Amino acid sequence: MSQQTARIALLHAPGTTMIGHQMTNAHAIELIAEGFPGRHFCLVRDWIWVDLALPEAVREELNRVQLLPVMLYANSVVTDSLGRFEEGDWLRSTPLIAFKQGCLFETRDTVYALLGHGVRKRAELSAMVKIFRVEREPR
């Protein structure tokens, strides 16, 4: 399966609406600064919460390293604190560490603010790892 095929399959898969937060970009940045001082962040819209279907051995390994079997796919980056992505870019995160305040999706490297409503879907880990974007050099 190619990257493009994996993206199309994810985008067209059925899902369940997740009610998101309607807040300004400034408010989202404030929440991140208060809860995760000094962390890199990215604000996203049109997002998909992806529950990973994976072998039990992989699930156990994720658990051992304190990661949850969830990834984030976003169709629209609003802003990225490191300049890795431009406004309107899409992205796929690494696995979830914690989800806080109903809108803050924390990974090892980044805290994502999920703006607006999203969709929850299930996808194979093997398909999700094929969806990646080469980051731009930080500005």
Contacts in CASP RR format, 6 or more apart in sequence:
PFRMAT RR
TARGET T0000
AUTHOR 0000-0000-0000
METHOD contacts of the structure
MODEL  1
MSQQTARIALLHAPGTTMIGHQMTNAHAIELIAEGFPGRHFCLVRDWIWV
DLALPEAVREELNRVQLLPVMLYANSVVTDSLGRFEEGDWLRSTPLIAFK
QGCLFETRDTVYALLGHGVRKRAELSAMVKIFRVEREPR
1 9 0 8 1.000
1 126 0 8 1.000
1 127 0 8 1.000
1 130 0 8 1.000
2 130 0 8 1.000
3 130 0 8 1.000
3 131 0 8 1.000
3 132 0 8 1.000
6 127 0 8 1.000
6 128 0 8 1.000
6 130 0 8 1.000
6 131 0 8 1.000
7 90 0 8 1.000
7 131 0 8 1.000
9 123 0 8 1.000
9 127 0 8 1.000
10 48 0 8 1.000
10 50 0 8 1.000
10 73 0 8 1.000
10 121 0 8 1.000
10 123 0 8 1.000
10 127 0 8 1.000
10 128 0 8 1.000
10 131 0 8 1.000
11 48 0 8 1.000
11 75 0 8 1.000
13 121 0 8 1.000
13 122 0 8 1.000
13 123 0 8 1.000
14 121 0 8 1.000
15 119 0 8 1.000
15 120 0 8 1.000
15 121 0 8 1.000
16 119 0 8 1.000
16 120 0 8 1.000
16 121 0 8 1.000
17 117 0 8 1.000
17 118 0 8 1.000
17 119 0 8 1.000
17 120 0 8 1.000
18 49 0 8 1.000
18 117 0 8 1.000
18 118 0 8 1.000
18 119 0 8 1.000
18 120 0 8 1.000
19 117 0 8 1.000
20 102 0 8 1.000
20 103 0 8 1.000
20 114 0 8 1.000
20 115 0 8 1.000
20 116 0 8 1.000
20 117 0 8 1.000
20 118 0 8 1.000
21 28 0 8 1.000
21 102 0 8 1.000
21 103 0 8 1.000
21 114 0 8 1.000
21 115 0 8 1.000
21 116 0 8 1.000
22 115 0 8 1.000
22 116 0 8 1.000
23 31 0 8 1.000
23 103 0 8 1.000
23 115 0 8 1.000
25 43 0 8 1.000
25 78 0 8 1.000
25 79 0 8 1.000
25 115 0 8 1.000
28 43 0 8 1.000
28 103 0 8 1.000
28 113 0 8 1.000
28 115 0 8 1.000
29 41 0 8 1.000
29 43 0 8 1.000
29 113 0 8 1.000
31 101 0 8 1.000
31 103 0 8 1.000
31 104 0 8 1.000
31 113 0 8 1.000
32 39 0 8 1.000
32 41 0 8 1.000
32 104 0 8 1.000
32 111 0 8 1.000
32 113 0 8 1.000
35 100 0 8 1.000
35 104 0 8 1.000
36 104 0 8 1.000
36 106 0 8 1.000
36 111 0 8 1.000
39 110 0 8 1.000
39 111 0 8 1.000
40 81 0 8 1.000
40 82 0 8 1.000
40 109 0 8 1.000
40 110 0 8 1.000
40 111 0 8 1.000
41 80 0 8 1.000
41 81 0 8 1.000
41 110 0 8 1.000
41 111 0 8 1.000
41 112 0 8 1.000
41 113 0 8 1.000
42 77 0 8 1.000
42 78 0 8 1.000
42 79 0 8 1.000
42 80 0 8 1.000
42 81 0 8 1.000
42 84 0 8 1.000
42 85 0 8 1.000
42 91 0 8 1.000
42 110 0 8 1.000
42 111 0 8 1.000
42 112 0 8 1.000
42 113 0 8 1.000
43 77 0 8 1.000
43 78 0 8 1.000
43 79 0 8 1.000
43 80 0 8 1.000
43 112 0 8 1.000
43 113 0 8 1.000
43 115 0 8 1.000
44 72 0 8 1.000
44 74 0 8 1.000
44 76 0 8 1.000
44 77 0 8 1.000
44 78 0 8 1.000
44 91 0 8 1.000
44 112 0 8 1.000
44 113 0 8 1.000
44 114 0 8 1.000
44 115 0 8 1.000
45 74 0 8 1.000
45 75 0 8 1.000
45 76 0 8 1.000
45 78 0 8 1.000
45 115 0 8 1.000
45 116 0 8 1.000
46 74 0 8 1.000
46 75 0 8 1.000
46 76 0 8 1.000
46 118 0 8 1.000
47 72 0 8 1.000
47 73 0 8 1.000
47 74 0 8 1.000
47 75 0 8 1.000
47 112 0 8 1.000
47 114 0 8 1.000
47 115 0 8 1.000
47 118 0 8 1.000
47 119 0 8 1.000
48 72 0 8 1.000
48 73 0 8 1.000
48 74 0 8 1.000
48 75 0 8 1.000
48 118 0 8 1.000
48 119 0 8 1.000
48 120 0 8 1.000
48 121 0 8 1.000
49 70 0 8 1.000
49 72 0 8 1.000
49 105 0 8 1.000
49 114 0 8 1.000
49 118 0 8 1.000
49 119 0 8 1.000
49 120 0 8 1.000
49 121 0 8 1.000
50 70 0 8 1.000
50 71 0 8 1.000
50 72 0 8 1.000
50 73 0 8 1.000
50 120 0 8 1.000
50 121 0 8 1.000
50 122 0 8 1.000
50 123 0 8 1.000
50 128 0 8 1.000
51 69 0 8 1.000
51 70 0 8 1.000
51 120 0 8 1.000
51 121 0 8 1.000
51 122 0 8 1.000
51 123 0 8 1.000
52 69 0 8 1.000
52 70 0 8 1.000
52 71 0 8 1.000
52 95 0 8 1.000
52 122 0 8 1.000
52 123 0 8 1.000
52 124 0 8 1.000
52 125 0 8 1.000
52 128 0 8 1.000
53 122 0 8 1.000
53 123 0 8 1.000
53 124 0 8 1.000
53 125 0 8 1.000
54 62 0 8 1.000
54 69 0 8 1.000
54 124 0 8 1.000
54 125 0 8 1.000
58 125 0 8 1.000
59 69 0 8 1.000
62 68 0 8 1.000
62 69 0 8 1.000
62 95 0 8 1.000
66 97 0 8 1.000
67 95 0 8 1.000
67 96 0 8 1.000
67 97 0 8 1.000
67 108 0 8 1.000
68 95 0 8 1.000
68 96 0 8 1.000
68 97 0 8 1.000
68 98 0 8 1.000
69 95 0 8 1.000
69 125 0 8 1.000
70 95 0 8 1.000
70 96 0 8 1.000
70 99 0 8 1.000
71 92 0 8 1.000
71 93 0 8 1.000
71 94 0 8 1.000
71 95 0 8 1.000
71 96 0 8 1.000
71 128 0 8 1.000
72 91 0 8 1.000
72 92 0 8 1.000
72 93 0 8 1.000
72 96 0 8 1.000
72 105 0 8 1.000
72 107 0 8 1.000
72 112 0 8 1.000
72 114 0 8 1.000
73 90 0 8 1.000
73 91 0 8 1.000
73 92 0 8 1.000
73 93 0 8 1.000
73 128 0 8 1.000
73 131 0 8 1.000
74 90 0 8 1.000
74 91 0 8 1.000
74 112 0 8 1.000
75 90 0 8 1.000
76 88 0 8 1.000
76 89 0 8 1.000
76 90 0 8 1.000
77 85 0 8 1.000
77 86 0 8 1.000
77 87 0 8 1.000
77 88 0 8 1.000
77 89 0 8 1.000
77 90 0 8 1.000
77 91 0 8 1.000
78 87 0 8 1.000
78 88 0 8 1.000
78 115 0 8 1.000
79 87 0 8 1.000
80 86 0 8 1.000
82 138 0 8 1.000
83 136 0 8 1.000
83 138 0 8 1.000
83 139 0 8 1.000
84 135 0 8 1.000
84 136 0 8 1.000
84 138 0 8 1.000
85 91 0 8 1.000
85 133 0 8 1.000
85 135 0 8 1.000
85 136 0 8 1.000
86 136 0 8 1.000
89 133 0 8 1.000
90 133 0 8 1.000
91 133 0 8 1.000
92 128 0 8 1.000
92 131 0 8 1.000
92 132 0 8 1.000
92 133 0 8 1.000
93 105 0 8 1.000
93 107 0 8 1.000
93 110 0 8 1.000
93 112 0 8 1.000
94 107 0 8 1.000
94 108 0 8 1.000
94 109 0 8 1.000
95 107 0 8 1.000
96 105 0 8 1.000
96 106 0 8 1.000
96 107 0 8 1.000
97 106 0 8 1.000
97 107 0 8 1.000
97 108 0 8 1.000
98 106 0 8 1.000
99 105 0 8 1.000
99 106 0 8 1.000
100 106 0 8 1.000
102 114 0 8 1.000
103 113 0 8 1.000
103 114 0 8 1.000
103 115 0 8 1.000
104 111 0 8 1.000
104 112 0 8 1.000
104 113 0 8 1.000
104 114 0 8 1.000
105 111 0 8 1.000
105 112 0 8 1.000
105 113 0 8 1.000
105 114 0 8 1.000
106 112 0 8 1.000
END
